[in-house]
Amino acid sequence: MPQKLKVGLIGAGGIMRAAHLNPGWLAVPDCELVAVCDNNREAAAKMAEDFKIPNIFADHRELLKIEEIDVVDIATPNVFHAPITIEALRAGKHVLCEKPLSTTTASIRAIEEAAAAAGRLVMTGQNQRYTPSAVAIKNFLHERDLGHVYHSRIHAVRRNLMPSSPSMIDSALSGGGPCMDIGVHALDLGLWLMNFPRPVRVTGRLMVNFARDHDLPGGWGEWDRERVTTEDFVSAFIHFESGATMVLEACWLQHQQESQDFSARLFGRKGSVEWPGGEYASAVNRVLVDSRIVPATGLQKPHTEEILAFVAAIREGRPSPVPPDESRRVIEILEAVYESDRLNREVKLPLATAEEADETPGIRAGSP
Ligand SMILES: NC(=O)c1ccc[n+]([C@@H]2O[C@H](COP(=O)([O-])OP(=O)(O)OC[C@H]3O[C@@H](n4cnc5c(N)ncnc54)[C@H](O)[C@@H]3O)[C@@H](O)[C@H]2O)c1
């Protein structure tokens, strides 16, 4: 590993600028931004100008030809994550990819195989794991046993924070709505805190309640209602091998007073914890015990911590901090939610392939 880490950026859009370069990569010692690619060449050129990046591309394959690049950071629309990640691995690069790593388990398996063949690391950008509350709760759970966690409640629900970008609301680009956009954050967090139990059965229901025809005002501005082909609400019930259950809710739009509720609550026989508030509840000798887990201090912004963790893993030859197999467990559940809605019944995991089920996959458009 050369002293200086050379980085290529793919997808010069909102999150790359707002988080991966704020300060993100700029906070990594001995790191050099070598190239930026966006299929909108003007966006790449603007980012190159603002961050003094010498090479500009409109095709990621050209960027991947630069031999000296050690790492690529991908923040394109979701459906391009897997193909670009696999090509980057084959070109010998380590890959940091925004969430969701991909929208199907099959494509994540292909990423895992490509990473193993190339001997390179892949990390999914699950930045919520690097928030001060999540870090503190994970550390707390290393020391405190909740007993058998029999249930969990995962929320990623917003009042009127509907994305306006076509890359989010057009399922051909996003692979799904709030499930893939924000559900993936809260579900990853919950499963990570639970050490990734094995899901066995899933019932899911997708809806479009507001996004196409309601006059709920968008907190982030207007969106093209004609273009919405994803769900705007999802609820799901998940069974794990251990006998535990989980309730998942994710939405972009609904009547609620809070602007957003991103949370995970784990209920164990010995105690419960809640993210992000850090509530811990238990009982000892018939006395109720309540406490609050104090958020970790001294951390940089979550995306910056995420990038620093990835770079440390590369430099020190350690495993990926958010490896693809963990993302596969998250997507396995979300994929099953869509499949359950499509079939209008509970589905078993692992999912039957289309041939096994003798059914062709439907479009993830959300049920009316
Ligand atoms: N972790 C987070 O907090 C967070 C927040 C927002 C978005 N995201 C994720 O980041 C990704 C990008 O989201 P965004 O909000 O920045 O979107 P965006 O639309 O602002 O930016 C995406 C950029 O990718 C470019 N692009 C599209 N196809 C490309 C291709 N094949 N090759 C190169 N460039 C291509 C677009 O021109 C655009 O500039 C999504 O996967 C999204 O889920 C993560």
The ligand as an SDF file (V2000), in Angstrom:
LIG
                    3D

 44 48  0  0  0  0  0  0  0  0999 V2000
  -25.8830    8.0670    3.3830 N   0  0  0  0  0  0  0  0  0  0  0  0
  -26.6290    9.1280    3.2200 C   0  0  0  0  0  0  0  0  0  0  0  0
  -26.8360    9.8960    4.1510 O   0  0  0  0  0  0  0  0  0  0  0  0
  -27.1860    9.4200    1.8620 C   0  0  0  0  0  0  0  0  0  0  0  0
  -27.9070   10.6010    1.6460 C   0  0  0  0  0  0  0  0  0  0  0  0
  -28.3540   10.8540    0.3580 C   0  0  0  0  0  0  0  0  0  0  0  0
  -28.1130    9.9550   -0.6680 C   0  0  0  0  0  0  0  0  0  0  0  0
  -27.4360    8.8000   -0.4080 N   0  0  0  0  0  0  0  0  0  0  0  0
  -27.1730    7.8310   -1.4850 C   0  0  0  0  0  0  0  0  0  0  0  0
  -26.1970    8.3960   -2.3520 O   0  0  0  0  0  0  0  0  0  0  0  0
  -26.4910    8.0600   -3.6970 C   0  0  0  0  0  0  0  0  0  0  0  0
  -26.5670    9.3420   -4.5070 C   0  0  0  0  0  0  0  0  0  0  0  0
  -27.5790   10.1560   -3.9680 O   0  0  0  0  0  0  0  0  0  0  0  0
  -27.5700   11.7310   -4.1920 P   0  0  0  0  0  0  0  0  0  0  0  0
  -28.6130   12.2650   -3.2750 O   0  0  0  0  0  0  0  0  0  0  0  0
  -26.2170   12.2770   -4.1010 O   0  0  0  0  0  0  0  0  0  0  0  0
  -28.0980   11.7870   -5.6870 O   0  0  0  0  0  0  0  0  0  0  0  0
  -27.8320   12.9100   -6.7730 P   0  0  0  0  0  0  0  0  0  0  0  0
  -28.8610   12.7040   -7.8150 O   0  0  0  0  0  0  0  0  0  0  0  0
  -27.7020   14.2580   -6.1420 O   0  0  0  0  0  0  0  0  0  0  0  0
  -26.3780   12.5320   -7.3430 O   0  0  0  0  0  0  0  0  0  0  0  0
  -26.1230   11.4070   -8.1130 C   0  0  0  0  0  0  0  0  0  0  0  0
  -25.1100   11.7730   -9.1690 C   0  0  0  0  0  0  0  0  0  0  0  0
  -24.7300   10.6050   -9.8680 O   0  0  0  0  0  0  0  0  0  0  0  0
  -24.6390   10.9460  -11.2440 C   0  0  0  0  0  0  0  0  0  0  0  0
  -24.7530    9.7140  -12.0240 N   0  0  0  0  0  0  0  0  0  0  0  0
  -25.8630    9.0510  -12.4000 C   0  0  0  0  0  0  0  0  0  0  0  0
  -25.5550    7.9220  -13.0430 N   0  0  0  0  0  0  0  0  0  0  0  0
  -24.1950    7.8710  -13.0830 C   0  0  0  0  0  0  0  0  0  0  0  0
  -23.2740    6.9480  -13.6200 C   0  0  0  0  0  0  0  0  0  0  0  0
  -23.6790    5.8130  -14.2330 N   0  0  0  0  0  0  0  0  0  0  0  0
  -21.9560    7.2210  -13.5100 N   0  0  0  0  0  0  0  0  0  0  0  0
  -21.5290    8.3360  -12.9050 C   0  0  0  0  0  0  0  0  0  0  0  0
  -22.3720    9.2590  -12.3650 N   0  0  0  0  0  0  0  0  0  0  0  0
  -23.6760    9.0060  -12.4470 C   0  0  0  0  0  0  0  0  0  0  0  0
  -25.7330   11.9570  -11.4870 C   0  0  0  0  0  0  0  0  0  0  0  0
  -25.5120   12.7420  -12.6390 O   0  0  0  0  0  0  0  0  0  0  0  0
  -25.6610   12.7760  -10.2090 C   0  0  0  0  0  0  0  0  0  0  0  0
  -24.7890   13.8730  -10.3300 O   0  0  0  0  0  0  0  0  0  0  0  0
  -27.7690    7.2430   -3.6730 C   0  0  0  0  0  0  0  0  0  0  0  0
  -27.4480    5.8960   -3.7200 O   0  0  0  0  0  0  0  0  0  0  0  0
  -28.3910    7.5540   -2.3250 C   0  0  0  0  0  0  0  0  0  0  0  0
  -29.1180    6.4600   -1.7850 O   0  0  0  0  0  0  0  0  0  0  0  0
  -26.9630    8.5450    0.8250 C   0  0  0  0  0  0  0  0  0  0  0  0
  1  2  1  0
  2  3  2  0
  2  4  1  0
  4  5  1  0
  4 44  2  0
  5  6  2  0
  6  7  1  0
  7  8  2  0
  8  9  1  0
  8 44  1  0
  9 10  1  0
  9 42  1  0
 10 11  1  0
 11 12  1  0
 11 40  1  0
 12 13  1  0
 13 14  1  0
 14 15  2  0
 14 16  1  0
 14 17  1  0
 17 18  1  0
 18 19  2  0
 18 20  1  0
 18 21  1  0
 21 22  1  0
 22 23  1  0
 23 24  1  0
 23 38  1  0
 24 25  1  0
 25 26  1  0
 25 36  1  0
 26 27  1  0
 26 35  1  0
 27 28  2  0
 28 29  1  0
 29 30  1  0
 29 35  2  0
 30 31  1  0
 30 32  2  0
 32 33  1  0
 33 34  2  0
 34 35  1  0
 36 37  1  0
 36 38  1  0
 38 39  1  0
 40 41  1  0
 40 42  1  0
 42 43  1  0
M  CHG  2   8   1  16  -1
M  END
$$$$
